[in-house]
Amino acid sequence: MARRKSLAAQLVQVYRDNQKAKATAAKRAEEERARRARAAERAAAERAKEDARREREQAQEWSRVQKERQARQSTESRRAEQIVRDLEKREAARAREAEQKRRAEEREKAVAERRAKQERAERLRREADTRTAEVGARVEQLGTVLRERPGGLRDHRAGVERALGAGDLEAFVVGVESVFAEIEYPVGLRGAWRAGFAPESRELMLEIE
């Protein structure tokens, strides 16, 4: 029985020791929080003091600047007004110059466009005249084929007939080719030709490109 009490006493003692340790730890934590709070308050107070000092210095600087500004205000105001007037005059002068330049460029552009149109029209007119003349000359050349019949062919007739009658086919073909050689054609119409005679059918074959 005494041993059981001793064990119970030990358990109670352990519990009490744990509670005491927890209380000690809680106290220390509270003291640490209080210390940190005091440190934070001191830091905040220092910051507030520094902020107040800066604000005071800024206020003093602002007051000094204001006094200097007021002292120079009259002179600077007149100078600023004069500067504004000068700027307005220069701006107006630049605007006039820009407008004059724009109008001059528009006039030059219009003149250049008119000149370009005239030159283009003149070039087209010359090209049209040239083409018309070329077409007219070509038509005239082609017309000669219908109007002008080749002459002097009678002189070849007798020789060709003799060659054909004598059975000299080579001479006959040469005679026909010589007739074609003497015929004049407009430029571009004359092509190559070949003549041949087929004895079995007694037909003259002409191949003209």
C-alpha positions, 0 to 999 in steps of 0.5 A, a space after each residue: 500500500 505504501 509503495 502504491 502511494 509512493 508511485 502516486 506521489 511520484 506521478 503527482 510530482 511529475 505532473 507538478 513539475 510539468 505544469 511548473 515548466 509550462 508556466 515557466 515557458 509561458 512566462 518566458 514567452 510573455 517576457 519575450 513578447 513584451 520585450 519585442 513589443 517594447 523594442 517595436 515601440 522604441 523603433 516606432 518612436 524613433 521612426 516617428 521622431 525621424 519622420 517629424 525631423 524630416 517633415 520639419 526640415 522639409 517645412 523649413 525648406 519649403 518655407 525658404 523656397 517660398 520666400 525666395 520664390 515670392 522675392 523673385 516672383 515679380 521679375 520671373 513673372 515679367 520674364 515668363 510673360 516675355 518668353 511666352 510672347 516670344 514663343 507665340 511669335 516664333 510659333 506663329 512665324 513657324 506656322 506661317 512658314 509651314 503653310 507657305 511651304 505647304 502651298 508651294 509644295 502643292 503648287 510644285 506638285 500640281 505643276 509636276 503632275 500637269 507636266 507629267 500628264 502633258 509629257 505622257 499625252 505627248 508620248 502617247 500621241 507620238 507613239 500613236 502617230 508612229 504606230 499609225 504611220 507603221 500600220 499605214 506603211 504596212 497596209 500600203 505594202 500589202 496593197 501592192 500585192 493586190 495592185 501590182 502584178 509581177 511583170 516580166 514572167 513571159 520571158 520565162 514561159 518559153 524556157 519552162 515549156 521547152 524543159 517540160 516538153 523535153 522531159 527535163 524535169 530538173 530544168 523545169 523545176 529550176 525555171 519555176 524557182 527562178 520565176 519565184 525568185 524574181 517576184 518582189 514581195 513586201 518585207 515580212 511576206 516573203 518566205 522560203 519555197 521549194 518546187 518539185 515535179 511528180 512525173 507519175 501524176 505530172 503535177 507541179 508541187 510548190 511548198 511555200 512557207 
